[in-house]
């Protein structure tokens, strides 16, 4: 299998820029013990509880919705809207 290095080297900087852009739009905090982070206490990306029995990072978007940090980062690498309210989190031009 031949790898197209031109495509690879075009993709890498764009991907790194996207990660930096995503990081600017989420606020993370460390949650300790059994703290429920919002009313439902569920990350709608993975459908797992936001209740942490140990330490875990929870990210809050500007719209106020909260997710596991790893889940929302993965989501925003593919989509540019909040999974719940569909508010644009990262505008399309900065994702390209």
N, C-alpha and C positions, 0 to 999 in steps of 0.2 A: 504494500500500500504506500503510495507516494503522498507525502504531506506537502500541501501548498504553503510554503513558508511566507509568501507575500500576504496571503489571507491571514495567517496566524499573527504576523507582526502588525497588521492593521487592527485585528481584533483585540489584542492584549491592551494597548493604550486606551481604547474605547471602553473596555471592560473595567480597567482601573479607574477611569474617569467616572464611570457609572457608580462604582463602589463609593467614591468620595462624595458624589452628589447625594447618594442615599444616606450616607452618614450625616450629612448636614440637615436632613429632614426628619431624623428620629432622635428622640431623647431617651436614653437608656438609664435605668437605675437598677441597683442591686436590691433584690427582695430577700429578706431574711425570714426564717421561721415559717409560720403558716399564715402569712399575710395574704388576704384576698385583695387583688389589685383593682378590680372593678366589680360592678353589680353581679354580672353573670359569672365572672371568674374563669372564663374559658377563652383560650386562644382560638379564634375561628379559622385560622389557617390550618392548624393541626388537630383541632378539636380536643386538645388536652387541657387540663386545668392550669390556670395561672397561679394556683395555690402552690407554693413552693415548700417542700419539706426540708430543703436545705437552702443553699444559696442559688439564685438564678437571676438572669438579667431579663427584665421586661422593658420593652420599648413602647413609648407613647408617640403617636403621630401628632402633627399640629391640630388635627381635627379632634383629638382627645381619645381616640380608640387605642387600646393597648393589646400587645401581642408579645409572644416570646421573641426576643431579639433575633435569634437565628431564623425563625419562621418569617418575620416581616422582611428581613434582608433578602431571603430567598424569593419571597413574593415580589418585592420591588425590583429584583433583577429581571423579572419577566413582565410585570405589570407596572403601571405608573399611578395607580389609584388605591385608595384605602379599600380593603376587602369588604368592609361593612357599608360605608356611606358613599363609596365611589368618588370621593373628593380627590382631585388630582394632587398627588403628593410630590411628584417630580415631573416637571413639564417635559413633553416629548422631545424638544430640541436639546435639552441637556442629557437625555438618555441615549442619543445617537452618537 
